[in-house]
Amino acid sequence: MKDMIDTLPGIERIRTRFLTMLKTRQGDIASHALSAWETTDVDAFRDHLAAAQGILHQIAGSAGSLNFGTLGTAARQCENDILGFLESDESATATVPGEIMESLDTFVSLSQALLDENSKD
Amino acid sequence: MVNDMKILAVDDDPIILELLTQFVSAVGEHELTTATSGAEAIEIVSAGRGNEFDCFLFDIQMPHMDGIALTQSIRSSTRYADTPILMLTAMSDKRYVDAAFAAGATDYVTKPFELAELKARLGLVEGLIDARNSRTRKIFATQNLSGKTQAGNSSEMLELHEPISIYDVDNVIEYLAMENYVAQLSRGALFGSTTFAFTIRTIEKLFASLSAFEFSSLVSDVAEIISDTLANHQFLMSYAGSGTFVCVTESGWRPDMLALVNAVNLALARTELYDNTGQLLYVRVSAGEAIRLIWKSENSVMEAIGSAHASAEAASARHERAMNDLWLVEQRA
């Protein structure tokens, strides 16, 4: 059924816009992750992680529909990791667990690879 | 069928709104309006300008005003009390999905969505709008008729088995929404979920003696009493037709049905319900068994709900037979 998406007249324009936004979103996610890593203030720490989660949520919601399924799955995984952490008692320590940084790193690398691949086209 | 619905889609992600625009134009002659926030959506709806919507698509997770708060706000308007609302969500949003159904959502579509799924959901919405328009016409036709002549009974306009829309009662959702809710339940964890039902006793007699409007009001009043009785628990309830209300609870609570039915009947006795002529109505309910939903597939969850439904109707029939037998014994004595 996903093939049918390719028949929609404006789909290429949406893909292009998604990739343009991905560049900005990827930077914003990395920036929030680093800010969370550096801060010792618990509220600011949670706000930065929640902001990164919100952006990942948007990417996860649309990437699959545009045939960027791998990126969407990685974004969803990353989002779920952050949500799980924010709901746990551990988040009160204002320390980003290594698994979340790893998960974010995987996502950022994947999106960079996708952006590089599409910039060649 | 409604072929050209006016749809309002609300999502904070512009990519989703562009996708929906493409999808909706591909699946029919619908007219799509988009908004990027709950506040903007309310502004569009409030402005009206003769631009009334037939269907809403709301993202659940949005900053400031989420899709649940937006659904509550839209549902508070009489014009949109039963307009289909499809929520757009990710599978991981289960708790949001539950809250969305409780707030009045009709169904949900998971993101990332596909053309076929959206097409199927919009097709269901079209059917729902058609059926509802027909039912509303019937009820209001009888309401006008009973206002003038007091003539007619509900059987002339409504079918006893038809589900009726109930408004402004906490945790009461449309029957179609209940089916959709159950479908999503079966895809997730069912641990702690239980279904049970209540049937209004002698429903056929009440149906035959009341106008469609009176009957709808009666069903709504009983729904409110059941909902108030269950108020301390997490549940969703729906009127399934034939005087039966089906309930699903996910909280792990195992209801004591005897205590529950006694509490509902006590509340009914205290409330005193009347018909339009001021005649006191004797309304009581029977309850069936509480059925656990653990480890069931979508079909068997629906079957379990059907069993709860049938069990409540059987309890009501048994009660009626017992009352008749009692009366016969007294006659002989």
Chai-1 contact restraints between the chains, C-beta under 6 A:
chainA,res_idxA,chainB,res_idxB,connection_type,confidence,min_distance_angstrom,max_distance_angstrom,comment,restraint_id
A,M1,B,E114,contact,1.0,0.0,6.0,A-B,restraint_1
A,M1,B,A116,contact,1.0,0.0,6.0,A-B,restraint_2
A,M4,B,L115,contact,1.0,0.0,6.0,A-B,restraint_3
A,L8,B,Q22,contact,1.0,0.0,6.0,A-B,restraint_4
A,L8,B,A26,contact,1.0,0.0,6.0,A-B,restraint_5
A,G10,B,Q22,contact,1.0,0.0,6.0,A-B,restraint_6
A,I14,B,E18,contact,1.0,0.0,6.0,A-B,restraint_7
A,F18,B,I15,contact,1.0,0.0,6.0,A-B,restraint_8
A,Q58,B,D13,contact,1.0,0.0,6.0,A-B,restraint_9
A,G61,B,K111,contact,1.0,0.0,6.0,A-B,restraint_10
A,S62,B,I15,contact,1.0,0.0,6.0,A-B,restraint_11
A,S62,B,I16,contact,1.0,0.0,6.0,A-B,restraint_12
A,G64,B,P112,contact,1.0,0.0,6.0,A-B,restraint_13
A,S65,B,L19,contact,1.0,0.0,6.0,A-B,restraint_14
A,S65,B,P112,contact,1.0,0.0,6.0,A-B,restraint_15
A,G72,B,P112,contact,1.0,0.0,6.0,A-B,restraint_16
A,N80,B,S92,contact,1.0,0.0,6.0,A-B,restraint_17
